[in-house]
Amino acid sequence: MKKPAKNKDFIKQPWYEGGTQALRKFISDNLVYPSEALAQRIEGTVFIKYDIDYQGNVNNAYVFSALGHGCDEEAVRLVKLLKFKVEKPRGVHVLFHRNIQIHFRLPKAKEQPPATLQYQYIPAKEKKEKPAKGGNPGSGYTITISLG
């Protein structure tokens, strides 16, 4: 009979509850694009180094590669909101080091359909009787102008 395999890791790494997808969703939901960066149309990535203590709290987050215009401060604020799950290995208090990239992409502008202006002319004598669909040729005309 085989013995069950023991877990060889003395110190278990912290993890974000829900995995990577949940971490990305948390970041995208809580990211507030800085108004200065939005006004100057700044895009890019901020690289953050941070520490996770034995309780799963983020400590000592600092910018490794800056973008500026308020993006760095927003990225640090966002990382400090994170909470990780940590198994306590035999009472040892361990400090974990991690890196993360926070991407700042300008929001896409919603496309609006081009504005149209329609003008229909029907001669005065034919106003009483509206021609049927596809009516008589020469009985009036329609001008459509597309803007945009």
CNS distance restraints for C-alpha pairs under 8 A (distance, minus, plus):
assign (resid  10 and name CA) (resid  89 and name CA) 6.85 0.50 0.50
assign (resid  11 and name CA) (resid  89 and name CA) 5.83 0.50 0.50
assign (resid  12 and name CA) (resid  86 and name CA) 7.37 0.50 0.50
assign (resid  12 and name CA) (resid  87 and name CA) 6.38 0.50 0.50
assign (resid  12 and name CA) (resid  89 and name CA) 7.19 0.50 0.50
assign (resid  13 and name CA) (resid  86 and name CA) 6.88 0.50 0.50
assign (resid  13 and name CA) (resid  87 and name CA) 7.89 0.50 0.50
assign (resid  13 and name CA) (resid  96 and name CA) 7.71 0.50 0.50
assign (resid  14 and name CA) (resid  52 and name CA) 7.89 0.50 0.50
assign (resid  14 and name CA) (resid  56 and name CA) 7.06 0.50 0.50
assign (resid  14 and name CA) (resid  84 and name CA) 6.05 0.50 0.50
assign (resid  14 and name CA) (resid  85 and name CA) 5.48 0.50 0.50
assign (resid  14 and name CA) (resid  86 and name CA) 4.59 0.50 0.50
assign (resid  14 and name CA) (resid  87 and name CA) 7.27 0.50 0.50
assign (resid  14 and name CA) (resid  96 and name CA) 7.79 0.50 0.50
assign (resid  15 and name CA) (resid  19 and name CA) 7.09 0.50 0.50
assign (resid  15 and name CA) (resid  84 and name CA) 5.47 0.50 0.50
assign (resid  15 and name CA) (resid  85 and name CA) 5.36 0.50 0.50
assign (resid  15 and name CA) (resid  86 and name CA) 6.80 0.50 0.50
assign (resid  16 and name CA) (resid  20 and name CA) 7.20 0.50 0.50
assign (resid  16 and name CA) (resid  22 and name CA) 7.76 0.50 0.50
assign (resid  16 and name CA) (resid  23 and name CA) 6.67 0.50 0.50
assign (resid  16 and name CA) (resid  83 and name CA) 6.97 0.50 0.50
assign (resid  16 and name CA) (resid  84 and name CA) 4.72 0.50 0.50
assign (resid  16 and name CA) (resid  85 and name CA) 6.05 0.50 0.50
assign (resid  17 and name CA) (resid  22 and name CA) 7.35 0.50 0.50
assign (resid  17 and name CA) (resid  84 and name CA) 6.71 0.50 0.50
assign (resid  17 and name CA) (resid  85 and name CA) 6.54 0.50 0.50
assign (resid  18 and name CA) (resid  22 and name CA) 5.07 0.50 0.50
assign (resid  18 and name CA) (resid  23 and name CA) 7.35 0.50 0.50
assign (resid  19 and name CA) (resid  23 and name CA) 6.41 0.50 0.50
assign (resid  20 and name CA) (resid  24 and name CA) 6.21 0.50 0.50
assign (resid  21 and name CA) (resid  25 and name CA) 6.18 0.50 0.50
assign (resid  22 and name CA) (resid  26 and name CA) 6.09 0.50 0.50
assign (resid  23 and name CA) (resid  27 and name CA) 6.29 0.50 0.50
assign (resid  24 and name CA) (resid  28 and name CA) 6.16 0.50 0.50
assign (resid  25 and name CA) (resid  29 and name CA) 5.98 0.50 0.50
assign (resid  26 and name CA) (resid  30 and name CA) 6.11 0.50 0.50
assign (resid  27 and name CA) (resid  31 and name CA) 5.74 0.50 0.50
assign (resid  27 and name CA) (resid  78 and name CA) 6.98 0.50 0.50
assign (resid  30 and name CA) (resid  78 and name CA) 7.14 0.50 0.50
assign (resid  31 and name CA) (resid  74 and name CA) 7.48 0.50 0.50
assign (resid  31 and name CA) (resid  75 and name CA) 7.95 0.50 0.50
assign (resid  31 and name CA) (resid  78 and name CA) 6.88 0.50 0.50
assign (resid  32 and name CA) (resid  74 and name CA) 7.16 0.50 0.50
assign (resid  33 and name CA) (resid  37 and name CA) 7.28 0.50 0.50
assign (resid  33 and name CA) (resid  38 and name CA) 6.75 0.50 0.50
assign (resid  33 and name CA) (resid  71 and name CA) 7.36 0.50 0.50
assign (resid  33 and name CA) (resid  74 and name CA) 7.78 0.50 0.50
assign (resid  33 and name CA) (resid 104 and name CA) 7.37 0.50 0.50
assign (resid  34 and name CA) (resid  38 and name CA) 6.16 0.50 0.50
assign (resid  34 and name CA) (resid  69 and name CA) 7.39 0.50 0.50
assign (resid  34 and name CA) (resid  70 and name CA) 5.62 0.50 0.50
assign (resid  34 and name CA) (resid  71 and name CA) 6.19 0.50 0.50
assign (resid  34 and name CA) (resid  74 and name CA) 7.27 0.50 0.50
assign (resid  35 and name CA) (resid  39 and name CA) 6.01 0.50 0.50
assign (resid  35 and name CA) (resid  70 and name CA) 8.00 0.50 0.50
assign (resid  36 and name CA) (resid  40 and name CA) 6.30 0.50 0.50
assign (resid  36 and name CA) (resid  69 and name CA) 5.75 0.50 0.50
assign (resid  36 and name CA) (resid  70 and name CA) 6.72 0.50 0.50
assign (resid  37 and name CA) (resid  41 and name CA) 5.74 0.50 0.50
assign (resid  37 and name CA) (resid  42 and name CA) 4.95 0.50 0.50
assign (resid  37 and name CA) (resid  43 and name CA) 7.70 0.50 0.50
assign (resid  37 and name CA) (resid  69 and name CA) 5.15 0.50 0.50
assign (resid  37 and name CA) (resid  70 and name CA) 6.64 0.50 0.50
assign (resid  37 and name CA) (resid  71 and name CA) 7.04 0.50 0.50
assign (resid  38 and name CA) (resid  42 and name CA) 6.30 0.50 0.50
assign (resid  38 and name CA) (resid 106 and name CA) 7.16 0.50 0.50
assign (resid  41 and name CA) (resid 106 and name CA) 7.02 0.50 0.50
assign (resid  42 and name CA) (resid  69 and name CA) 7.79 0.50 0.50
assign (resid  42 and name CA) (resid 106 and name CA) 7.51 0.50 0.50
assign (resid  43 and name CA) (resid 103 and name CA) 7.97 0.50 0.50
assign (resid  43 and name CA) (resid 104 and name CA) 5.35 0.50 0.50
assign (resid  43 and name CA) (resid 105 and name CA) 5.21 0.50 0.50
assign (resid  43 and name CA) (resid 106 and name CA) 6.31 0.50 0.50
assign (resid  44 and name CA) (resid  67 and name CA) 6.68 0.50 0.50
assign (resid  44 and name CA) (resid 103 and name CA) 6.01 0.50 0.50
assign (resid  44 and name CA) (resid 104 and name CA) 5.28 0.50 0.50
assign (resid  44 and name CA) (resid 105 and name CA) 6.66 0.50 0.50
assign (resid  45 and name CA) (resid  66 and name CA) 7.99 0.50 0.50
assign (resid  45 and name CA) (resid  67 and name CA) 6.80 0.50 0.50
assign (resid  45 and name CA) (resid 101 and name CA) 6.37 0.50 0.50
assign (resid  45 and name CA) (resid 102 and name CA) 5.61 0.50 0.50
assign (resid  45 and name CA) (resid 103 and name CA) 4.40 0.50 0.50
assign (resid  45 and name CA) (resid 104 and name CA) 5.89 0.50 0.50
assign (resid  46 and name CA) (resid  63 and name CA) 7.17 0.50 0.50
assign (resid  46 and name CA) (resid  64 and name CA) 7.66 0.50 0.50
assign (resid  46 and name CA) (resid  65 and name CA) 5.78 0.50 0.50
assign (resid  46 and name CA) (resid  66 and name CA) 5.52 0.50 0.50
assign (resid  46 and name CA) (resid  67 and name CA) 5.87 0.50 0.50
assign (resid  46 and name CA) (resid  71 and name CA) 7.39 0.50 0.50
assign (resid  46 and name CA) (resid  72 and name CA) 6.41 0.50 0.50
assign (resid  46 and name CA) (resid  75 and name CA) 6.94 0.50 0.50
assign (resid  46 and name CA) (resid 101 and name CA) 5.71 0.50 0.50
assign (resid  46 and name CA) (resid 102 and name CA) 5.23 0.50 0.50
assign (resid  46 and name CA) (resid 103 and name CA) 6.46 0.50 0.50
assign (resid  46 and name CA) (resid 104 and name CA) 7.84 0.50 0.50
assign (resid  47 and name CA) (resid  63 and name CA) 6.05 0.50 0.50
assign (resid  47 and name CA) (resid  64 and name CA) 5.28 0.50 0.50
assign (resid  47 and name CA) (resid  65 and name CA) 4.97 0.50 0.50
assign (resid  47 and name CA) (resid  66 and name CA) 6.94 0.50 0.50
assign (resid  47 and name CA) (resid  99 and name CA) 7.17 0.50 0.50
assign (resid  47 and name CA) (resid 100 and name CA) 5.96 0.50 0.50
assign (resid  47 and name CA) (resid 101 and name CA) 4.63 0.50 0.50
assign (resid  47 and name CA) (resid 102 and name CA) 6.51 0.50 0.50
assign (resid  48 and name CA) (resid  61 and name CA) 6.70 0.50 0.50
assign (resid  48 and name CA) (resid  62 and name CA) 5.73 0.50 0.50
assign (resid  48 and name CA) (resid  63 and name CA) 4.64 0.50 0.50
assign (resid  48 and name CA) (resid  64 and name CA) 5.32 0.50 0.50
assign (resid  48 and name CA) (resid  65 and name CA) 7.15 0.50 0.50
assign (resid  48 and name CA) (resid  75 and name CA) 7.58 0.50 0.50
assign (resid  48 and name CA) (resid  76 and name CA) 7.19 0.50 0.50
assign (resid  48 and name CA) (resid  99 and name CA) 5.66 0.50 0.50
assign (resid  48 and name CA) (resid 100 and name CA) 5.33 0.50 0.50
assign (resid  48 and name CA) (resid 101 and name CA) 6.21 0.50 0.50
assign (resid  48 and name CA) (resid 102 and name CA) 7.67 0.50 0.50
assign (resid  49 and name CA) (resid  61 and name CA) 5.76 0.50 0.50
assign (resid  49 and name CA) (resid  62 and name CA) 5.60 0.50 0.50
assign (resid  49 and name CA) (resid  63 and name CA) 6.39 0.50 0.50
assign (resid  49 and name CA) (resid  64 and name CA) 6.23 0.50 0.50
assign (resid  49 and name CA) (resid  97 and name CA) 7.33 0.50 0.50
assign (resid  49 and name CA) (resid  98 and name CA) 5.86 0.50 0.50
assign (resid  49 and name CA) (resid  99 and name CA) 4.50 0.50 0.50
assign (resid  49 and name CA) (resid 100 and name CA) 6.57 0.50 0.50
assign (resid  50 and name CA) (resid  58 and name CA) 6.72 0.50 0.50
assign (resid  50 and name CA) (resid  59 and name CA) 6.41 0.50 0.50
assign (resid  50 and name CA) (resid  60 and name CA) 5.63 0.50 0.50
assign (resid  50 and name CA) (resid  61 and name CA) 4.09 0.50 0.50
assign (resid  50 and name CA) (resid  62 and name CA) 6.35 0.50 0.50
assign (resid  50 and name CA) (resid  79 and name CA) 7.96 0.50 0.50
assign (resid  50 and name CA) (resid  97 and name CA) 5.95 0.50 0.50
assign (resid  50 and name CA) (resid  98 and name CA) 5.49 0.50 0.50
assign (resid  50 and name CA) (resid  99 and name CA) 6.29 0.50 0.50
assign (resid  51 and name CA) (resid  58 and name CA) 5.70 0.50 0.50
assign (resid  51 and name CA) (resid  59 and name CA) 5.14 0.50 0.50
assign (resid  51 and name CA) (resid  60 and name CA) 5.84 0.50 0.50
assign (resid  51 and name CA) (resid  61 and name CA) 6.59 0.50 0.50
assign (resid  51 and name CA) (resid  95 and name CA) 6.50 0.50 0.50
assign (resid  51 and name CA) (resid  96 and name CA) 5.48 0.50 0.50
assign (resid  51 and name CA) (resid  97 and name CA) 4.57 0.50 0.50
assign (resid  51 and name CA) (resid  98 and name CA) 6.17 0.50 0.50
assign (resid  52 and name CA) (resid  56 and name CA) 5.66 0.50 0.50
assign (resid  52 and name CA) (resid  57 and name CA) 5.52 0.50 0.50
assign (resid  52 and name CA) (resid  58 and name CA) 4.63 0.50 0.50
assign (resid  52 and name CA) (resid  59 and name CA) 5.96 0.50 0.50
assign (resid  52 and name CA) (resid  84 and name CA) 7.73 0.50 0.50
assign (resid  52 and name CA) (resid  95 and name CA) 5.80 0.50 0.50
assign (resid  52 and name CA) (resid  96 and name CA) 4.99 0.50 0.50
assign (resid  52 and name CA) (resid  97 and name CA) 6.36 0.50 0.50
assign (resid  52 and name CA) (resid  98 and name CA) 7.62 0.50 0.50
assign (resid  53 and name CA) (resid  57 and name CA) 5.62 0.50 0.50
assign (resid  53 and name CA) (resid  58 and name CA) 6.58 0.50 0.50
assign (resid  53 and name CA) (resid  59 and name CA) 6.88 0.50 0.50
assign (resid  53 and name CA) (resid  93 and name CA) 7.64 0.50 0.50
assign (resid  53 and name CA) (resid  94 and name CA) 6.47 0.50 0.50
assign (resid  53 and name CA) (resid  95 and name CA) 4.78 0.50 0.50
assign (resid  53 and name CA) (resid  96 and name CA) 6.40 0.50 0.50
assign (resid  54 and name CA) (resid  86 and name CA) 6.58 0.50 0.50
assign (resid  54 and name CA) (resid  88 and name CA) 6.98 0.50 0.50
assign (resid  54 and name CA) (resid  93 and name CA) 5.32 0.50 0.50
assign (resid  54 and name CA) (resid  94 and name CA) 5.36 0.50 0.50
assign (resid  54 and name CA) (resid  95 and name CA) 6.16 0.50 0.50
assign (resid  54 and name CA) (resid  96 and name CA) 7.97 0.50 0.50
assign (resid  55 and name CA) (resid  85 and name CA) 7.66 0.50 0.50
assign (resid  55 and name CA) (resid  86 and name CA) 6.47 0.50 0.50
assign (resid  56 and name CA) (resid  83 and name CA) 5.72 0.50 0.50
assign (resid  56 and name CA) (resid  84 and name CA) 4.48 0.50 0.50
assign (resid  56 and name CA) (resid  85 and name CA) 5.48 0.50 0.50
assign (resid  56 and name CA) (resid  86 and name CA) 5.61 0.50 0.50
assign (resid  57 and name CA) (resid  80 and name CA) 7.95 0.50 0.50
assign (resid  57 and name CA) (resid  82 and name CA) 7.23 0.50 0.50
assign (resid  57 and name CA) (resid  83 and name CA) 5.42 0.50 0.50
assign (resid  57 and name CA) (resid  84 and name CA) 6.52 0.50 0.50
assign (resid  58 and name CA) (resid  79 and name CA) 7.30 0.50 0.50
assign (resid  58 and name CA) (resid  80 and name CA) 5.46 0.50 0.50
assign (resid  58 and name CA) (resid  81 and name CA) 7.54 0.50 0.50
assign (resid  58 and name CA) (resid  82 and name CA) 6.53 0.50 0.50
assign (resid  58 and name CA) (resid  83 and name CA) 6.78 0.50 0.50
assign (resid  59 and name CA) (resid  80 and name CA) 7.04 0.50 0.50
assign (resid  61 and name CA) (resid  76 and name CA) 6.16 0.50 0.50
assign (resid  61 and name CA) (resid  79 and name CA) 7.14 0.50 0.50
assign (resid  61 and name CA) (resid  80 and name CA) 6.90 0.50 0.50
assign (resid  62 and name CA) (resid  76 and name CA) 6.63 0.50 0.50
assign (resid  63 and name CA) (resid  72 and name CA) 6.70 0.50 0.50
assign (resid  63 and name CA) (resid  76 and name CA) 7.25 0.50 0.50
assign (resid  66 and name CA) (resid  72 and name CA) 6.04 0.50 0.50
assign (resid  67 and name CA) (resid  71 and name CA) 6.25 0.50 0.50
assign (resid  67 and name CA) (resid  72 and name CA) 6.23 0.50 0.50
assign (resid  68 and name CA) (resid  72 and name CA) 5.81 0.50 0.50
assign (resid  70 and name CA) (resid  74 and name CA) 6.36 0.50 0.50
assign (resid  71 and name CA) (resid  75 and name CA) 6.11 0.50 0.50
assign (resid  71 and name CA) (resid 104 and name CA) 7.58 0.50 0.50
assign (resid  72 and name CA) (resid  76 and name CA) 6.29 0.50 0.50
assign (resid  73 and name CA) (resid  77 and name CA) 6.13 0.50 0.50
assign (resid  74 and name CA) (resid  78 and name CA) 6.12 0.50 0.50
assign (resid  75 and name CA) (resid  79 and name CA) 6.22 0.50 0.50
assign (resid  75 and name CA) (resid 102 and name CA) 6.25 0.50 0.50
assign (resid  76 and name CA) (resid  80 and name CA) 6.20 0.50 0.50
assign (resid  77 and name CA) (resid  81 and name CA) 6.65 0.50 0.50
assign (resid  78 and name CA) (resid  82 and name CA) 7.15 0.50 0.50
assign (resid  88 and name CA) (resid  92 and name CA) 6.97 0.50 0.50
assign (resid  88 and name CA) (resid  93 and name CA) 7.61 0.50 0.50
assign (resid  89 and name CA) (resid  93 and name CA) 7.91 0.50 0.50
assign (resid 114 and name CA) (resid 146 and name CA) 6.39 0.50 0.50
assign (resid 114 and name CA) (resid 147 and name CA) 5.71 0.50 0.50
assign (resid 114 and name CA) (resid 148 and name CA) 5.14 0.50 0.50
assign (resid 115 and name CA) (resid 146 and name CA) 5.84 0.50 0.50
assign (resid 115 and name CA) (resid 147 and name CA) 5.08 0.50 0.50
assign (resid 115 and name CA) (resid 148 and name CA) 6.65 0.50 0.50
assign (resid 116 and name CA) (resid 144 and name CA) 6.76 0.50 0.50
assign (resid 116 and name CA) (resid 145 and name CA) 5.49 0.50 0.50
assign (resid 116 and name CA) (resid 146 and name CA) 4.41 0.50 0.50
assign (resid 116 and name CA) (resid 147 and name CA) 5.91 0.50 0.50
assign (resid 117 and name CA) (resid 144 and name CA) 5.70 0.50 0.50
assign (resid 117 and name CA) (resid 145 and name CA) 5.06 0.50 0.50
assign (resid 117 and name CA) (resid 146 and name CA) 6.47 0.50 0.50
assign (resid 117 and name CA) (resid 147 and name CA) 7.86 0.50 0.50
assign (resid 118 and name CA) (resid 142 and name CA) 7.03 0.50 0.50
assign (resid 118 and name CA) (resid 143 and name CA) 5.68 0.50 0.50
assign (resid 118 and name CA) (resid 144 and name CA) 4.46 0.50 0.50
assign (resid 118 and name CA) (resid 145 and name CA) 6.35 0.50 0.50
assign (resid 119 and name CA) (resid 142 and name CA) 5.65 0.50 0.50
assign (resid 119 and name CA) (resid 143 and name CA) 5.12 0.50 0.50
assign (resid 119 and name CA) (resid 144 and name CA) 6.47 0.50 0.50
assign (resid 120 and name CA) (resid 140 and name CA) 7.49 0.50 0.50
assign (resid 120 and name CA) (resid 141 and name CA) 5.90 0.50 0.50
assign (resid 120 and name CA) (resid 142 and name CA) 4.29 0.50 0.50
assign (resid 120 and name CA) (resid 143 and name CA) 6.31 0.50 0.50
assign (resid 121 and name CA) (resid 140 and name CA) 5.42 0.50 0.50
assign (resid 121 and name CA) (resid 141 and name CA) 5.41 0.50 0.50
assign (resid 121 and name CA) (resid 142 and name CA) 6.23 0.50 0.50
assign (resid 122 and name CA) (resid 126 and name CA) 6.67 0.50 0.50
assign (resid 122 and name CA) (resid 127 and name CA) 6.36 0.50 0.50
assign (resid 122 and name CA) (resid 139 and name CA) 6.67 0.50 0.50
assign (resid 122 and name CA) (resid 140 and name CA) 4.57 0.50 0.50
assign (resid 122 and name CA) (resid 141 and name CA) 6.88 0.50 0.50
assign (resid 123 and name CA) (resid 127 and name CA) 6.56 0.50 0.50
assign (resid 123 and name CA) (resid 139 and name CA) 6.96 0.50 0.50
assign (resid 123 and name CA) (resid 140 and name CA) 6.33 0.50 0.50
assign (resid 126 and name CA) (resid 130 and name CA) 6.77 0.50 0.50
assign (resid 126 and name CA) (resid 139 and name CA) 7.59 0.50 0.50
assign (resid 131 and name CA) (resid 135 and name CA) 4.74 0.50 0.50
assign (resid 131 and name CA) (resid 136 and name CA) 6.91 0.50 0.50
assign (resid 131 and name CA) (resid 139 and name CA) 7.99 0.50 0.50
assign (resid 135 and name CA) (resid 139 and name CA) 7.44 0.50 0.50
